[in-house]
Amino acid sequence: MKLNIIIPSKESSNLIPCLRSLRLNQPDLNPRDIIVIDDGLNWAKIAAEPDADWLNQVNVQIGTSPFIFARNVNKGLRIARAEGNHALVLNDDAILNTYSGVKILYHHLKDNPAYGILSPAVDSAGNRNQNNHGVTGTVRPESRMLCFMAVLIRNELLSQHNVGLMDERYVDYGMDDDDYCAEALKRGWRLGVVDDVSVDHTTLVSTYRGQGKGGDFSKNMTRYIEKWGVDNWGRPRETSQFAHLFPPQ
């Protein structure tokens, strides 16, 4: 597979089970194709694990502080883009539950060239369309955005100017994935969900690393509105529930 898996991580207690789920369910995966963006990991704890030899083979890139999700994910996206690979962006609190799940996603992307970004079915996501709807054997379309807990991005999209990398102006929580999807849709790419692949996003504990409490996206929503002129649902001030975040008239 021409693919890199990009995992920004601070907590080894998240990274270890995340990596093990990949090793268990995709045993032919080369650990060097996994790019871990180190946001302050405890490698001594990882070295004490019985499978430390495999865990320590991943490609480690040191994250930039202060933590910005888009900026650190971009470190991995640049590597994937330079290699001509697709990129699976994966939260360290996401656990792959489906055997051969990475390969299934990969083949759905290959078989559906109009799609730029695919998400597996995720048990807990801000976009309910990413929950499992039981539609197997095909890609289920999404019209607006995909939350970036686990998304596979096509290499052709990665190579496009001003689309392939995440917008690093989103320095607080949220909206960076909305923005990336909006850029992809603007250029004619489709978004989709693959119910054949399941990801657990409830068992492990999320970390926000200075981005503010999860769910407080007002600062980044303000940035999104300033960039696009509408909120993340495409609504202008007159119909948006976030009218107070629009620039003064």
Secondary structure, DSSP 8 states (H G I E B T S, - for coil): --EEEEEEES-HHHHHHHHHHHHHH-TT--GGGEEEEESS--HHHHHTSTTHHHHTTSEEEE--SS--HHHHHHHHHHHHHHHT-EEEEE-TT-EE-STTHHHHHHHHHHH-TTEEEEEEEESS-SSGGGS-----SS-EEESS---TTEEEE-HHHHTSTTTSS--TT--SSSSHHHHHHHHHHHTT-EEEEEEEEEEE-SSS----TTS-STT--HHHHHHHHHHHSS-TTS--TTT-TTGGGS---
